[in-house]
């Protein structure tokens, strides 16, 4: 079964289950217009989905069934026991079809015809004569109470229903509860490890090790449950691209790659809007009109590729278009005009391009319906930063633009480096760390300009003790963690590196909302708290202070 | 027959020489002093965070918050865990106080509108003065005194 069919089947079965519930409700409240409306809508969805997948028999059959409720909705027919019976029988039939090969075969042909007949009879009665609904009901009842129903139950028994359910839907809250319990388990595990190392009894050590293996597996499993393929988010984009392209008279092929890549559902939720915005940008500002494209020797059809892939501890999403790209000179001029840079500033093309993410930057000459209304790239960057992601843009004029979004795989547990600063514990996310050095191995350290030389490379550094605690005392720091800051490398001076630590991120709460250099806290094995640093923010803040001081 | 007068229970605690009270419905538990982890770049009254059974609890030093002189911890010092904000999910905050006294019952007639001047003239924060017989306890409204919004504004200003 291909993935589309599997998805269709599970959705259809859900619709059927829903319908069954509705029918039972309808039995007790036959005059509830809202219920009828909902039944109609579900049937309609089922019909639409089936038609899209090309299952003719299911489509036609559902169409008939839907027609009954169309009449009920229009007030031409009243819900009767007969209608409910036949609907329920039809639902059973549909579910057998869905669990089978979705075709009418020899074994179910008989029921299919009888049910179709019954349904058509009900519809015709009400259509032809506009009779009182009562006789129709009687007629229907007599049919459905007779043979067909018994046959159905027999056949249902003959058919082996698939014993396993391919998947269940779980409310998000339950998943969240499970995740928080798992994170507590991990914390407790760390504590147990500390205790066993203090009292190393062979039995205890063995038990603790087995428990650790199991809890690691539970953790991995629980995380995988919260992972959703990018596909789920991307599917609605196809429609949006198509509609928007048509509206703007552009011809665009929207191609998605690697949509099976999985992401934490919480990250996915935060990604929807920024991605939508980036796509709109590509369609509106990136891809040119077909005529212009031909003039420039490009194919009429523009191409937008949305690519998702995993690399290291990150998931990357790329939106790539082969449109007109960005004009570096124009960016430069706008940035100067808006006071973002000075005329004399020397910046690489790459650096200039990233300026589009700065608030208040927009080069669009005219504001269009689609984009350019102030909610620009700075919002995109902020939203992505909210889910601990980073975004960068690479563009070549007349060749196209690529926006790359880097995301963590999950938000709640991170691998980190446990360090001590002035006696307090901090965690630096391992994803940001490049390399660690001892201070004694540094060739040269200049305290005034705060630059150190390692392996012939000059790297600016920040004394974390000074930055976090405001202590200017002689550094007692012995080790340096070199972290990535955008394209650059920056050294962070710490007292000591205690080791690698799997940090369960806990929010600090609303009191510390204003504090962005700390992204959360984590509880260490001994019950102490370590704060998790957001290195990008720490560095940005330190640089800001320096700039202000000058 | 007259209905009995409505009486509420209040937990009293001391700061410096003053007696304070909060409605017990707002108090979740009372903790001994635990190791506090200072959070960088936070205001002085924010003493740090503690590990409350696996969750992070922010702790406010009521002395500093109320502009009193800082004092070393004593054996009586403790942290009152309070729920701030109404609703299903109140925000928890620990409040560092010098000592916890007792739970008293105060009827409405025992509570007088606050009329003090000085640090506590702000009647927004002090709901009233409760007559405990031999003393007056300043009844605080935790929502107002320890609300996060106000603290954030304070932090931004400092």
Interface residues (C-beta under 8 A of the other chain):
Chain A: X184 X187 X424 X425 X468 X469 X506 X507 X508 X509 X510 X511 X512 X513 X514 X515 X517 X518 X521 X523 X527 X528 X529 X530 X531
Chain B: X35 X37 X38 X39 X40 X41 X42 X46 X49 X50 X51 X54 X55 X56 X58 X91 X92 X93 X148 X151 X152 X155 X156
